[in-house]
Structures are given as C-alpha cells and as structure tokens.
Amino acid sequence: MTEPGTHSAGEGLSDEEMVETVAGQTDSASEHADNAGKDWSGKDLDAPAPTDQG
C-alpha cells in the first residue's frame, strides 16, 4: 500500500533512465570511491568473518 503523497521509486523513469541513475550512484570512478570500505577516520575496515550457513 502506498501512503498518500508518496510514489514508487523510479516512477516515471524508463528502464534505461533507471540503469543510468543507479550506475551513476555506484560508479567506482566517483569522487568518493577511495573512501569505500573505510571508517570515519579513513582507516581500512576489516572484512566480516565468514559464516557457516550450511
């Protein structure tokens, strides 16, 4: 159910426009890419330990 005054994500966009929008938000060449995987101090974060879900 949609709340009054709201709309679905991507409403009114074509598939191609949606792809371009998402690609721009996840572009590894973005100005913030070098901060990915770092904490607020700029230190590298450790990857989470693997879990056994078998």
PyMOL Python script that loads the backbone (N, CA, C, O; Angstrom):
from pymol import cmd

cmd.read_pdbstr("""\
ATOM      1  N   MET A   1       0.837  -1.165   0.000  1.00  0.00           N
ATOM      2  CA  MET A   1       0.000   0.000   0.000  1.00  0.00           C
ATOM      3  C   MET A   1       0.892   1.242   0.000  1.00  0.00           C
ATOM      4  O   MET A   1       1.876   1.298   0.737  1.00  0.00           O
ATOM      5  N   THR A   2       0.561   2.209  -0.802  1.00  0.00           N
ATOM      6  CA  THR A   2       1.332   3.443  -0.890  1.00  0.00           C
ATOM      7  C   THR A   2       0.676   4.521  -0.032  1.00  0.00           C
ATOM      8  O   THR A   2      -0.535   4.729  -0.099  1.00  0.00           O
ATOM      9  N   GLU A   3       1.477   5.194   0.765  1.00  0.00           N
ATOM     10  CA  GLU A   3       0.974   6.271   1.603  1.00  0.00           C
ATOM     11  C   GLU A   3       0.582   7.457   0.727  1.00  0.00           C
ATOM     12  O   GLU A   3       1.189   7.669  -0.322  1.00  0.00           O
ATOM     13  N   PRO A   4      -0.408   8.226   1.131  1.00  0.00           N
ATOM     14  CA  PRO A   4      -0.782   9.424   0.367  1.00  0.00           C
ATOM     15  C   PRO A   4       0.401  10.380   0.238  1.00  0.00           C
ATOM     16  O   PRO A   4       1.141  10.591   1.200  1.00  0.00           O
ATOM     17  N   GLY A   5       0.576  10.949  -0.929  1.00  0.00           N
ATOM     18  CA  GLY A   5       1.652  11.910  -1.152  1.00  0.00           C
ATOM     19  C   GLY A   5       2.999  11.275  -1.459  1.00  0.00           C
ATOM     20  O   GLY A   5       3.998  11.989  -1.545  1.00  0.00           O
ATOM     21  N   THR A   6       3.061   9.958  -1.627  1.00  0.00           N
ATOM     22  CA  THR A   6       4.315   9.285  -1.962  1.00  0.00           C
ATOM     23  C   THR A   6       4.182   8.634  -3.330  1.00  0.00           C
ATOM     24  O   THR A   6       3.089   8.570  -3.893  1.00  0.00           O
ATOM     25  N   HIS A   7       5.286   8.158  -3.854  1.00  0.00           N
ATOM     26  CA  HIS A   7       5.273   7.446  -5.125  1.00  0.00           C
ATOM     27  C   HIS A   7       6.331   6.349  -5.101  1.00  0.00           C
ATOM     28  O   HIS A   7       7.230   6.347  -4.261  1.00  0.00           O
ATOM     29  N   SER A   8       6.207   5.442  -6.017  1.00  0.00           N
ATOM     30  CA  SER A   8       7.155   4.339  -6.104  1.00  0.00           C
ATOM     31  C   SER A   8       8.506   4.831  -6.592  1.00  0.00           C
ATOM     32  O   SER A   8       8.586   5.775  -7.379  1.00  0.00           O
ATOM     33  N   ALA A   9       9.564   4.191  -6.123  1.00  0.00           N
ATOM     34  CA  ALA A   9      10.911   4.542  -6.578  1.00  0.00           C
ATOM     35  C   ALA A   9      11.006   4.331  -8.080  1.00  0.00           C
ATOM     36  O   ALA A   9      10.591   3.292  -8.595  1.00  0.00           O
ATOM     37  N   GLY A  10      11.543   5.301  -8.772  1.00  0.00           N
ATOM     38  CA  GLY A  10      11.720   5.174 -10.209  1.00  0.00           C
ATOM     39  C   GLY A  10      10.469   5.430 -11.014  1.00  0.00           C
ATOM     40  O   GLY A  10      10.477   5.268 -12.234  1.00  0.00           O
ATOM     41  N   GLU A  11       9.396   5.825 -10.362  1.00  0.00           N
ATOM     42  CA  GLU A  11       8.147   6.079 -11.066  1.00  0.00           C
ATOM     43  C   GLU A  11       8.361   7.144 -12.130  1.00  0.00           C
ATOM     44  O   GLU A  11       8.896   8.217 -11.851  1.00  0.00           O
ATOM     45  N   GLY A  12       7.942   6.842 -13.340  1.00  0.00           N
ATOM     46  CA  GLY A  12       8.072   7.791 -14.438  1.00  0.00           C
ATOM     47  C   GLY A  12       9.384   7.691 -15.193  1.00  0.00           C
ATOM     48  O   GLY A  12       9.582   8.413 -16.171  1.00  0.00           O
ATOM     49  N   LEU A  13      10.285   6.816 -14.767  1.00  0.00           N
ATOM     50  CA  LEU A  13      11.551   6.645 -15.465  1.00  0.00           C
ATOM     51  C   LEU A  13      11.494   5.397 -16.343  1.00  0.00           C
ATOM     52  O   LEU A  13      10.860   4.402 -15.993  1.00  0.00           O
ATOM     53  N   SER A  14      12.163   5.471 -17.481  1.00  0.00           N
ATOM     54  CA  SER A  14      12.273   4.275 -18.317  1.00  0.00           C
ATOM     55  C   SER A  14      13.318   3.355 -17.696  1.00  0.00           C
ATOM     56  O   SER A  14      14.065   3.768 -16.809  1.00  0.00           O
ATOM     57  N   ASP A  15      13.371   2.124 -18.155  1.00  0.00           N
ATOM     58  CA  ASP A  15      14.384   1.187 -17.657  1.00  0.00           C
ATOM     59  C   ASP A  15      15.778   1.742 -17.877  1.00  0.00           C
ATOM     60  O   ASP A  15      16.633   1.642 -16.996  1.00  0.00           O
ATOM     61  N   GLU A  16      16.018   2.326 -19.045  1.00  0.00           N
ATOM     62  CA  GLU A  16      17.339   2.873 -19.370  1.00  0.00           C
ATOM     63  C   GLU A  16      17.690   4.036 -18.432  1.00  0.00           C
ATOM     64  O   GLU A  16      18.829   4.141 -17.976  1.00  0.00           O
ATOM     65  N   GLU A  17      16.723   4.900 -18.147  1.00  0.00           N
ATOM     66  CA  GLU A  17      16.979   6.012 -17.233  1.00  0.00           C
ATOM     67  C   GLU A  17      17.288   5.508 -15.823  1.00  0.00           C
ATOM     68  O   GLU A  17      18.129   6.075 -15.126  1.00  0.00           O
ATOM     69  N   MET A  18      16.610   4.450 -15.412  1.00  0.00           N
ATOM     70  CA  MET A  18      16.857   3.871 -14.089  1.00  0.00           C
ATOM     71  C   MET A  18      18.260   3.271 -14.025  1.00  0.00           C
ATOM     72  O   MET A  18      18.967   3.437 -13.031  1.00  0.00           O
ATOM     73  N   VAL A  19      18.659   2.570 -15.092  1.00  0.00           N
ATOM     74  CA  VAL A  19      20.003   1.988 -15.143  1.00  0.00           C
ATOM     75  C   VAL A  19      21.049   3.082 -15.037  1.00  0.00           C
ATOM     76  O   VAL A  19      22.021   2.935 -14.296  1.00  0.00           O
ATOM     77  N   GLU A  20      20.869   4.164 -15.756  1.00  0.00           N
ATOM     78  CA  GLU A  20      21.837   5.265 -15.730  1.00  0.00           C
ATOM     79  C   GLU A  20      21.892   5.919 -14.347  1.00  0.00           C
ATOM     80  O   GLU A  20      22.969   6.278 -13.870  1.00  0.00           O
ATOM     81  N   THR A  21      20.734   6.073 -13.708  1.00  0.00           N
ATOM     82  CA  THR A  21      20.687   6.673 -12.376  1.00  0.00           C
ATOM     83  C   THR A  21      21.444   5.818 -11.370  1.00  0.00           C
ATOM     84  O   THR A  21      22.261   6.332 -10.606  1.00  0.00           O
ATOM     85  N   VAL A  22      21.177   4.523 -11.367  1.00  0.00           N
ATOM     86  CA  VAL A  22      21.842   3.618 -10.424  1.00  0.00           C
ATOM     87  C   VAL A  22      23.332   3.528 -10.735  1.00  0.00           C
ATOM     88  O   VAL A  22      24.158   3.523  -9.823  1.00  0.00           O
ATOM     89  N   ALA A  23      23.673   3.459 -12.004  1.00  0.00           N
ATOM     90  CA  ALA A  23      25.083   3.375 -12.384  1.00  0.00           C
ATOM     91  C   ALA A  23      25.843   4.605 -11.896  1.00  0.00           C
ATOM     92  O   ALA A  23      26.985   4.489 -11.452  1.00  0.00           O
ATOM     93  N   GLY A  24      25.232   5.763 -11.970  1.00  0.00           N
ATOM     94  CA  GLY A  24      25.877   6.982 -11.507  1.00  0.00           C
ATOM     95  C   GLY A  24      26.079   6.986 -10.004  1.00  0.00           C
ATOM     96  O   GLY A  24      27.034   7.584  -9.507  1.00  0.00           O
ATOM     97  N   GLN A  25      25.189   6.324  -9.274  1.00  0.00           N
ATOM     98  CA  GLN A  25      25.297   6.277  -7.824  1.00  0.00           C
ATOM     99  C   GLN A  25      26.313   5.246  -7.359  1.00  0.00           C
ATOM    100  O   GLN A  25      26.806   5.328  -6.234  1.00  0.00           O
ATOM    101  N   THR A  26      26.633   4.280  -8.207  1.00  0.00           N
ATOM    102  CA  THR A  26      27.532   3.197  -7.811  1.00  0.00           C
ATOM    103  C   THR A  26      28.823   3.212  -8.620  1.00  0.00           C
ATOM    104  O   THR A  26      29.562   2.228  -8.626  1.00  0.00           O
ATOM    105  N   ASP A  27      29.092   4.293  -9.286  1.00  0.00           N
ATOM    106  CA  ASP A  27      30.264   4.403 -10.148  1.00  0.00           C
ATOM    107  C   ASP A  27      31.550   4.328  -9.332  1.00  0.00           C
ATOM    108  O   ASP A  27      31.770   5.151  -8.444  1.00  0.00           O
ATOM    109  N   SER A  28      32.395   3.353  -9.625  1.00  0.00           N
ATOM    110  CA  SER A  28      33.646   3.198  -8.884  1.00  0.00           C
ATOM    111  C   SER A  28      34.631   4.324  -9.191  1.00  0.00           C
ATOM    112  O   SER A  28      35.634   4.479  -8.494  1.00  0.00           O
ATOM    113  N   ALA A  29      34.354   5.097 -10.217  1.00  0.00           N
ATOM    114  CA  ALA A  29      35.213   6.226 -10.545  1.00  0.00           C
ATOM    115  C   ALA A  29      34.710   7.510  -9.886  1.00  0.00           C
ATOM    116  O   ALA A  29      35.200   8.597 -10.191  1.00  0.00           O
ATOM    117  N   SER A  30      33.732   7.387  -8.983  1.00  0.00           N
ATOM    118  CA  SER A  30      33.186   8.573  -8.333  1.00  0.00           C
ATOM    119  C   SER A  30      34.222   9.193  -7.404  1.00  0.00           C
ATOM    120  O   SER A  30      35.213   8.561  -7.040  1.00  0.00           O
ATOM    121  N   GLU A  31      33.972  10.432  -7.034  1.00  0.00           N
ATOM    122  CA  GLU A  31      34.921  11.145  -6.171  1.00  0.00           C
ATOM    123  C   GLU A  31      35.023  10.533  -4.772  1.00  0.00           C
ATOM    124  O   GLU A  31      35.970  10.832  -4.045  1.00  0.00           O
ATOM    125  N   HIS A  32      34.074   9.690  -4.385  1.00  0.00           N
ATOM    126  CA  HIS A  32      34.090   9.089  -3.054  1.00  0.00           C
ATOM    127  C   HIS A  32      34.550   7.633  -3.059  1.00  0.00           C
ATOM    128  O   HIS A  32      34.573   6.995  -2.006  1.00  0.00           O
ATOM    129  N   ALA A  33      34.911   7.100  -4.212  1.00  0.00           N
ATOM    130  CA  ALA A  33      35.272   5.687  -4.313  1.00  0.00           C
ATOM    131  C   ALA A  33      36.460   5.333  -3.437  1.00  0.00           C
ATOM    132  O   ALA A  33      36.528   4.218  -2.920  1.00  0.00           O
ATOM    133  N   ASP A  34      37.393   6.248  -3.258  1.00  0.00           N
ATOM    134  CA  ASP A  34      38.572   5.940  -2.460  1.00  0.00           C
ATOM    135  C   ASP A  34      38.257   5.840  -0.969  1.00  0.00           C
ATOM    136  O   ASP A  34      39.101   5.394  -0.192  1.00  0.00           O
ATOM    137  N   ASN A  35      37.059   6.247  -0.559  1.00  0.00           N
ATOM    138  CA  ASN A  35      36.660   6.153   0.843  1.00  0.00           C
ATOM    139  C   ASN A  35      35.845   4.899   1.137  1.00  0.00           C
ATOM    140  O   ASN A  35      35.537   4.620   2.295  1.00  0.00           O
ATOM    141  N   ALA A  36      35.499   4.152   0.118  1.00  0.00           N
ATOM    142  CA  ALA A  36      34.706   2.944   0.322  1.00  0.00           C
ATOM    143  C   ALA A  36      35.476   1.945   1.169  1.00  0.00           C
ATOM    144  O   ALA A  36      36.668   1.729   0.952  1.00  0.00           O
ATOM    145  N   GLY A  37      34.801   1.340   2.129  1.00  0.00           N
ATOM    146  CA  GLY A  37      35.438   0.340   2.985  1.00  0.00           C
ATOM    147  C   GLY A  37      36.318   0.918   4.066  1.00  0.00           C
ATOM    148  O   GLY A  37      37.142   0.206   4.639  1.00  0.00           O
ATOM    149  N   LYS A  38      36.157   2.215   4.361  1.00  0.00           N
ATOM    150  CA  LYS A  38      36.957   2.848   5.407  1.00  0.00           C
ATOM    151  C   LYS A  38      36.042   3.422   6.484  1.00  0.00           C
ATOM    152  O   LYS A  38      34.888   3.760   6.222  1.00  0.00           O
ATOM    153  N   ASP A  39      36.576   3.525   7.696  1.00  0.00           N
ATOM    154  CA  ASP A  39      35.786   4.103   8.774  1.00  0.00           C
ATOM    155  C   ASP A  39      35.870   5.628   8.712  1.00  0.00           C
ATOM    156  O   ASP A  39      36.478   6.184   7.797  1.00  0.00           O
ATOM    157  N   TRP A  40      35.261   6.298   9.683  1.00  0.00           N
ATOM    158  CA  TRP A  40      35.233   7.761   9.684  1.00  0.00           C
ATOM    159  C   TRP A  40      36.627   8.368   9.765  1.00  0.00           C
ATOM    160  O   TRP A  40      36.824   9.506   9.341  1.00  0.00           O
ATOM    161  N   SER A  41      37.583   7.643  10.293  1.00  0.00           N
ATOM    162  CA  SER A  41      38.946   8.148  10.417  1.00  0.00           C
ATOM    163  C   SER A  41      39.780   7.877   9.169  1.00  0.00           C
ATOM    164  O   SER A  41      40.940   8.282   9.095  1.00  0.00           O
ATOM    165  N   GLY A  42      39.189   7.191   8.185  1.00  0.00           N
ATOM    166  CA  GLY A  42      39.911   6.880   6.966  1.00  0.00           C
ATOM    167  C   GLY A  42      40.730   5.610   7.055  1.00  0.00           C
ATOM    168  O   GLY A  42      41.516   5.313   6.156  1.00  0.00           O
ATOM    169  N   LYS A  43      40.552   4.848   8.143  1.00  0.00           N
ATOM    170  CA  LYS A  43      41.294   3.601   8.297  1.00  0.00           C
ATOM    171  C   LYS A  43      40.534   2.468   7.624  1.00  0.00           C
ATOM    172  O   LYS A  43      39.304   2.431   7.657  1.00  0.00           O
ATOM    173  N   ASP A  44      41.272   1.542   7.010  1.00  0.00           N
ATOM    174  CA  ASP A  44      40.644   0.406   6.349  1.00  0.00           C
ATOM    175  C   ASP A  44      39.849  -0.418   7.348  1.00  0.00           C
ATOM    176  O   ASP A  44      40.280  -0.636   8.481  1.00  0.00           O
ATOM    177  N   LEU A  45      38.687  -0.869   6.912  1.00  0.00           N
ATOM    178  CA  LEU A  45      37.858  -1.733   7.746  1.00  0.00           C
ATOM    179  C   LEU A  45      38.201  -3.188   7.457  1.00  0.00           C
ATOM    180  O   LEU A  45      38.541  -3.540   6.328  1.00  0.00           O
ATOM    181  N   ASP A  46      38.112  -4.026   8.477  1.00  0.00           N
ATOM    182  CA  ASP A  46      38.316  -5.454   8.293  1.00  0.00           C
ATOM    183  C   ASP A  46      37.065  -6.064   7.694  1.00  0.00           C
ATOM    184  O   ASP A  46      35.949  -5.706   8.073  1.00  0.00           O
ATOM    185  N   ALA A  47      37.245  -6.970   6.773  1.00  0.00           N
ATOM    186  CA  ALA A  47      36.100  -7.670   6.205  1.00  0.00           C
ATOM    187  C   ALA A  47      35.459  -8.528   7.277  1.00  0.00           C
ATOM    188  O   ALA A  47      36.158  -9.047   8.147  1.00  0.00           O
ATOM    189  N   PRO A  48      34.135  -8.690   7.236  1.00  0.00           N
ATOM    190  CA  PRO A  48      33.498  -9.542   8.237  1.00  0.00           C
ATOM    191  C   PRO A  48      33.945 -10.987   8.106  1.00  0.00           C
ATOM    192  O   PRO A  48      34.271 -11.453   7.014  1.00  0.00           O
ATOM    193  N   ALA A  49      33.956 -11.685   9.220  1.00  0.00           N
ATOM    194  CA  ALA A  49      34.344 -13.095   9.210  1.00  0.00           C
ATOM    195  C   ALA A  49      33.296 -13.911   8.456  1.00  0.00           C
ATOM    196  O   ALA A  49      32.101 -13.629   8.556  1.00  0.00           O
ATOM    197  N   PRO A  50      33.732 -14.914   7.707  1.00  0.00           N
ATOM    198  CA  PRO A  50      32.755 -15.748   7.003  1.00  0.00           C
ATOM    199  C   PRO A  50      31.898 -16.518   8.000  1.00  0.00           C
ATOM    200  O   PRO A  50      32.336 -16.842   9.104  1.00  0.00           O
ATOM    201  N   THR A  51      30.677 -16.800   7.589  1.00  0.00           N
ATOM    202  CA  THR A  51      29.775 -17.562   8.446  1.00  0.00           C
ATOM    203  C   THR A  51      29.439 -18.873   7.759  1.00  0.00           C
ATOM    204  O   THR A  51      29.411 -18.952   6.530  1.00  0.00           O
ATOM    205  N   ASP A  52      29.186 -19.894   8.552  1.00  0.00           N
ATOM    206  CA  ASP A  52      28.824 -21.190   8.023  1.00  0.00           C
ATOM    207  C   ASP A  52      27.307 -21.318   8.088  1.00  0.00           C
ATOM    208  O   ASP A  52      26.738 -21.532   9.158  1.00  0.00           O
ATOM    209  N   GLN A  53      26.664 -21.186   6.941  1.00  0.00           N
ATOM    210  CA  GLN A  53      25.207 -21.255   6.909  1.00  0.00           C
ATOM    211  C   GLN A  53      24.750 -22.498   6.164  1.00  0.00           C
ATOM    212  O   GLN A  53      23.726 -22.474   5.481  1.00  0.00           O
ATOM    213  N   GLY A  54      25.497 -23.573   6.292  1.00  0.00           N
ATOM    214  CA  GLY A  54      25.212 -24.782   5.561  1.00  0.00           C
ATOM    215  C   GLY A  54      24.320 -25.716   6.222  1.00  0.00           C
ATOM    216  O   GLY A  54      24.019 -26.776   5.674  1.00  0.00           O
TER     217      GLY A  54
END
""", "prot")
cmd.dss("prot")
cmd.show_as("cartoon", "prot")
cmd.util.cbc("prot")
cmd.orient("prot")
